[in-house]
Amino acid sequence: MKAWTLIAFYLSKDIWSRWLEHPGAVLARLLVGVLLAALLLFAQAGFLLAGRSIEARVARLGAGTLLLTESVPPDRLDRAPLGELLAPLGAQADLLAFRQLPVSARDPLRGEDCLVLAYGRETQVALAPLLASVPPSGIYYVTPHLPADLPVEIDIDGVLRETTTVSPPTWLARLPLVRPVVIVPDELADGWLRKGHLEFCLLLADPARPDHVRALADAARTLLAVERRDTAQMQSPETLLNELQALTATRERTQAVAGLAGGFTLALVFGAIASLEYRQNQYIVALLRSFGAPVALLLLRYALEAAILLALAGLAARALAAGLHAPVFAFAGFEEGLLDRAVIDPYAWGPVWIQLRWLLAGAALSVVPIAIALRQPVGRILQ
């Protein structure tokens, strides 16, 4: 045991003495390690920011939201409303169907113009959570400026009507509306509907199931085609979801190829320098073997040196990438909000370790030539 301790002490001291004697070899390996690690980290950060950018666009649109619109002139009132047409899809997603009425409405207290939307039976189920917190009322005033459950008189088509305020639901942001909204049931809007209207339909699916969203969009297109509703337009997140899926697949392939190339390059550089050092020191190594030093312990010396150099290179690369993160990706055109590392940190230890594993495999591969050289008989080296 004492001999092992002395041999280990000698080998560790040998590493340090060689670093002092040949600093160029150490710096060369460090520089290669830093460059390879920094490139892998920058590539990972770029893919991560691109993915978050697409996710932000999907979130603004609604990852599981389909929006269908259609203008209905007075001479086409014989057709079924979009909400009624899409009612079969209500079993697969929440259905919200509204018809914007061609009437004026105004909040006399705040002096705001409002939009008037009518809803039918197919929307009552989806509206139930919104209206459950307020007393039943024929007309509801959806506004963020007033507390819920307040009676407010709204001027609708020149007549003051009693309404009840409700807070805006999250899905309201999916509609292309820029003003407060007054919603009325179809029964109270029959006369206005005959003047023509603009229909809005929202299908709210589970955003965590993109395949379901695509199937729902295909089903909606099929219903529109069967009913020959050529004037209906559908806004779907499918394109962005496909972009995100393609980006994820590209990222996985690119990072695998880059990781393999980086690990192989590191193995070549570290292995070549380690082989040169071994040749300069092979006589002493053979003497140690002749004194009973285990081959595994001698090999561990080179593996430990490679691991130490890689760890130092990884730390330096992480610091370098973190320092240059904002200017590099701002120059690349990413939004400023995505560059805040408090929100998105591509250089957390988890993601960094994923990339450094490739280089660690390369460092382990770099000692293979040493392992082969240590198989030579001691007598052949010492003769």
C-alpha positions in Angstrom: 0.0 0.0 0.0 2.9 2.3 0.8 4.4 1.6 -2.7 1.1 2.5 -4.3 1.0 5.8 -2.4 4.6 6.7 -3.4 3.9 5.9 -7.0 0.7 7.9 -7.0 2.5 10.8 -5.4 5.3 10.6 -8.0 2.8 10.5 -10.9 0.9 13.5 -9.6 4.2 15.4 -9.2 5.2 14.3 -12.6 2.0 16.0 -14.1 2.8 19.3 -12.3 6.5 19.2 -13.3 5.7 18.5 -17.0 3.2 21.4 -17.0 6.0 23.7 -15.8 8.5 22.3 -18.3 6.2 22.4 -21.3 3.6 25.1 -20.7 3.0 25.4 -24.5 1.6 21.8 -24.6 -0.7 22.6 -21.7 -1.9 25.9 -23.2 -2.5 24.2 -26.6 -4.8 21.6 -25.0 -6.6 24.2 -22.9 -7.1 26.5 -25.9 -8.5 23.6 -28.0 -10.7 22.6 -25.1 -12.0 26.1 -24.5 -12.7 26.7 -28.2 -14.6 23.4 -28.7 -16.6 23.8 -25.5 -17.5 27.4 -26.3 -18.7 26.5 -29.8 -20.9 23.7 -28.4 -22.3 26.0 -25.8 -23.0 28.8 -28.2 -24.7 26.4 -30.6 -26.8 25.0 -27.8 -27.7 28.6 -26.7 -28.7 29.5 -30.2 -31.0 26.6 -30.6 -32.5 27.2 -27.2 -33.2 30.9 -27.9 -34.6 30.1 -31.3 -36.9 27.5 -29.8 -38.1 30.0 -27.1 -38.7 32.6 -29.8 -41.0 30.2 -31.6 -42.7 29.2 -28.4 -43.3 32.8 -27.6 -45.0 33.3 -31.0 -47.0 30.1 -30.5 -48.1 31.4 -27.0 -49.2 34.7 -28.4 -51.3 33.0 -31.0 -52.3 30.2 -28.6 -50.6 26.9 -28.9 -53.9 25.0 -28.9 -56.1 27.8 -30.3 -57.8 27.7 -33.7 -59.5 30.9 -34.8 -62.1 30.8 -37.6 -63.7 33.9 -39.0 -66.3 34.5 -41.7 -68.2 37.6 -42.9 -71.9 37.0 -43.3 -73.8 39.6 -45.4 -77.5 40.1 -45.1 -78.3 38.0 -48.2 -76.5 34.9 -46.8 -78.3 34.5 -43.5 -79.8 31.2 -44.6 -76.5 29.4 -43.9 -75.9 27.7 -40.6 -73.7 29.8 -38.2 -70.1 28.7 -37.9 -70.6 27.7 -34.2 -73.4 25.4 -35.2 -71.3 24.0 -38.1 -68.4 23.3 -35.8 -70.5 22.0 -32.8 -69.4 18.4 -33.5 -65.8 19.4 -32.6 -67.0 20.7 -29.2 -66.4 17.1 -27.9 -62.6 17.4 -28.7 -62.0 21.1 -27.6 -63.8 24.0 -26.0 -65.9 25.8 -28.6 -66.6 29.6 -28.3 -68.6 31.1 -31.1 -69.5 34.7 -31.4 -71.1 37.0 -34.0 -70.1 40.6 -34.0 -73.2 42.7 -34.5 -73.3 45.9 -36.7 -74.6 48.1 -33.9 -72.9 50.8 -31.8 -72.4 50.5 -28.1 -70.9 53.0 -25.6 -70.0 53.0 -22.0 -71.3 56.5 -20.8 -69.3 56.3 -17.6 -65.9 55.8 -19.3 -66.8 57.2 -22.7 -65.5 54.0 -24.4 -66.9 52.5 -27.6 -67.7 48.8 -27.3 -68.1 45.9 -29.5 -71.3 43.8 -29.3 -71.0 40.1 -29.7 -73.8 37.6 -29.7 -73.4 34.0 -28.6 -75.6 30.9 -29.1 -76.3 27.6 -27.3 -73.1 25.9 -28.4 -71.1 28.5 -26.5 -73.0 28.5 -23.2 -71.0 25.6 -21.8 -67.7 27.2 -22.5 -68.9 30.5 -21.1 -70.3 28.9 -17.9 -67.0 29.3 -15.9 -66.8 33.0 -16.9 -70.4 33.8 -15.9 -70.6 31.5 -12.8 -69.2 34.2 -10.5 -71.8 36.8 -11.4 -75.6 36.8 -11.1 -77.6 35.8 -14.2 -78.1 38.7 -16.6 -79.2 39.0 -20.1 -76.2 41.2 -21.2 -72.7 41.1 -19.9 -70.0 43.8 -20.1 -66.5 42.4 -20.4 -64.0 45.0 -19.3 -60.7 45.0 -17.4 -61.3 48.5 -16.0 -64.1 47.7 -13.6 -64.6 45.0 -10.9 -66.8 42.0 -11.7 -70.4 41.9 -10.7 -71.2 45.6 -11.1 -74.4 46.8 -12.7 -73.6 49.2 -15.5 -75.8 50.8 -18.0 -74.5 50.6 -21.6 -75.9 52.6 -24.6 -76.6 49.9 -27.2 -78.0 51.1 -30.5 -79.3 54.3 -28.9 -81.0 52.6 -25.9 -79.5 52.3 -22.4 -79.5 48.7 -21.3 -78.6 47.2 -17.9 -75.5 45.0 -18.0 -73.3 43.1 -15.5 -69.6 43.5 -15.6 -67.3 40.4 -15.9 -63.5 40.2 -15.9 -61.9 39.4 -19.3 -61.1 35.7 -19.7 -57.7 34.6 -21.1 -59.2 33.3 -24.4 -60.5 36.8 -25.2 -56.9 37.8 -26.1 -57.1 35.3 -29.0 -59.8 37.3 -30.7 -58.8 40.2 -33.0 -60.6 42.7 -30.8 -59.3 46.1 -29.6 -62.2 47.4 -27.6 -64.2 46.3 -24.5 -66.9 43.8 -25.3 -70.6 43.5 -24.6 -71.9 39.9 -25.0 -75.6 39.1 -25.5 -77.4 35.8 -26.2 -78.7 35.2 -29.7 -82.3 35.5 -28.4 -81.8 39.2 -27.7 -79.8 39.9 -30.9 -82.1 38.4 -33.6 -83.1 41.7 -35.1 -79.4 42.9 -35.3 -78.2 39.6 -36.8 -80.5 40.1 -39.8 -78.4 43.1 -40.8 -75.3 40.9 -41.4 -72.5 40.2 -39.0 -68.9 38.9 -38.6 -68.5 35.5 -37.0 -65.6 34.4 -34.7 -65.1 30.9 -33.6 -62.4 29.7 -31.1 -61.5 26.1 -30.7 -59.4 25.7 -27.5 -57.5 22.4 -27.5 -54.8 21.1 -25.2 -51.5 22.9 -26.2 -49.5 20.0 -24.8 -50.8 17.8 -27.5 -49.7 19.3 -30.9 -50.8 16.2 -32.8 -54.3 16.7 -31.4 -54.3 20.3 -32.5 -53.3 19.3 -36.0 -56.1 16.7 -36.1 -58.6 19.2 -34.9 -57.5 21.7 -37.6 -57.9 19.0 -40.3 -61.3 18.2 -39.0 -62.3 21.9 -39.1 -61.1 22.2 -42.7 -63.0 19.1 -43.7 -66.3 20.5 -42.2 -65.8 23.8 -44.0 -65.0 22.0 -47.3 -68.1 19.7 -47.0 -70.3 22.7 -46.3 -68.6 24.7 -49.0 -67.8 27.6 -46.7 -65.1 29.0 -49.0 -65.3 32.5 -47.4 -64.3 31.2 -43.9 -60.7 31.8 -42.8 -58.9 29.7 -40.3 -55.8 30.8 -38.2 -54.0 27.8 -36.8 -50.7 27.4 -34.9 -49.8 24.4 -37.1 -47.1 26.2 -39.0 -45.4 27.4 -35.9 -45.8 23.9 -34.2 -44.2 22.4 -37.3 -41.3 24.9 -37.1 -40.8 24.1 -33.5 -40.8 20.4 -34.2 -38.4 20.8 -37.1 -36.1 23.0 -35.0 -36.1 20.4 -32.2 -35.2 17.6 -34.7 -32.5 19.8 -36.3 -31.1 20.7 -32.9 -30.8 17.1 -31.8 -29.1 16.1 -35.0 -26.8 19.1 -35.1 -25.7 18.8 -31.5 -25.0 15.1 -31.9 -22.9 15.7 -35.0 -21.1 18.7 -33.4 -20.6 16.8 -30.2 -19.1 13.8 -32.0 -16.9 16.1 -34.1 -15.8 18.0 -31.0 -15.1 14.9 -29.0 -13.1 13.4 -31.9 -11.1 16.5 -32.4 -10.3 16.7 -28.6 -9.3 13.0 -28.6 -6.9 13.7 -31.5 -5.2 16.7 -29.9 -5.1 15.4 -26.4 -4.0 12.0 -27.6 -1.3 13.3 -29.9 0.3 15.4 -27.1 -0.1 12.7 -24.5 1.6 10.2 -26.9 4.6 12.5 -27.4 4.9 13.0 -23.7 4.7 9.2 -23.1 7.5 8.6 -25.6 9.7 11.1 -23.8 9.0 9.4 -20.5 8.5 5.8 -21.5 11.8 4.6 -20.0 10.9 5.9 -16.6 7.4 4.4 -17.0 9.0 1.0 -17.9 11.1 1.2 -14.7 8.1 1.9 -12.6 6.4 -1.1 -14.2 9.4 -3.2 -13.5 9.2 -2.2 -9.8 5.6 -3.4 -9.7 3.6 -0.3 -10.6 0.2 -1.3 -11.9 -0.6 -0.5 -15.5 -4.0 0.8 -14.4 -2.4 3.4 -12.1 0.0 4.6 -14.8 -2.9 4.9 -17.2 -4.9 6.8 -14.6 -2.2 9.5 -14.6 -2.9 10.4 -18.2 -6.7 10.1 -17.8 -6.5 12.3 -14.7 -4.4 14.9 -16.6 -6.9 15.0 -19.5 -9.9 15.3 -17.1 -8.2 18.2 -15.2 -7.5 20.1 -18.4 -11.0 19.5 -19.7 -12.5 20.7 -16.5 -10.5 23.9 -16.6 -11.3 24.4 -20.3 -15.0 23.8 -19.5 -15.1 26.4 -16.8 -13.2 28.9 -19.0 -15.6 28.2 -21.9 -18.7 28.7 -19.8 -17.4 32.0 -18.4 -16.5 33.1 -22.0 -19.8 32.1 -23.4 -21.7 33.8 -20.6 -19.7 37.0 -21.0 -20.3 37.2 -24.7 -23.9 35.9 -24.6 -25.7 39.2 -24.8 -23.6 40.9 -27.6 -23.3 37.8 -29.7 -27.0 37.0 -29.8 -28.2 40.6 -29.9 -26.0 40.9 -33.0 -27.7 37.7 -34.3 -31.1 39.5 -34.1 -32.7 37.8 -31.0 -35.2 39.8 -29.0 -33.8 41.6 -26.0 -36.2 39.8 -23.6 -34.7 36.4 -24.6 -31.2 37.5 -23.7 -32.0 37.9 -20.0 -30.2 35.0 -18.4 -32.4 35.4 -15.3 -35.3 34.2 -17.6 -33.4 31.8 -19.9 -30.0 30.6 -18.9 -28.3 28.4 -21.5 -25.2 28.1 -19.3 -26.8 26.5 -16.3 -24.8 23.5 -15.2 -27.4 21.0 -16.5 -27.3 22.1 -20.2 -23.5 22.7 -19.9 -23.0 19.1 -18.7 -24.9 17.8 -21.7 -22.4 19.3 -24.1 -19.3 18.6 -22.0 -20.1 14.9 -22.0 -19.1 14.7 -25.6 -15.7 16.3 -24.8 -15.3 14.1 -21.8 -15.8 11.1 -24.0 -13.1 12.5 -26.3 -10.8 13.0 -23.3 -11.3 9.3 -22.3 -10.6 8.3 -25.9 -7.4 10.3 -25.9 -5.7 7.8 -23.5 -6.4 4.8 -25.7 -3.0 5.2 -27.5 -1.3 5.3 -24.0 -3.2 2.1 -23.1 -1.9 0.4 -26.2 1.6 1.6 -25.6 1.5 0.2 -22.0 0.9 -3.2 -23.4 4.5 -3.4 -24.7 6.7 -5.7 -22.7 8.9 -3.9 -20.2 12.0 -5.8 -21.3 11.8 -4.6 -24.9 11.7 -1.0 -23.7 14.6 -1.4 -21.2 16.9 -3.4 -23.4 
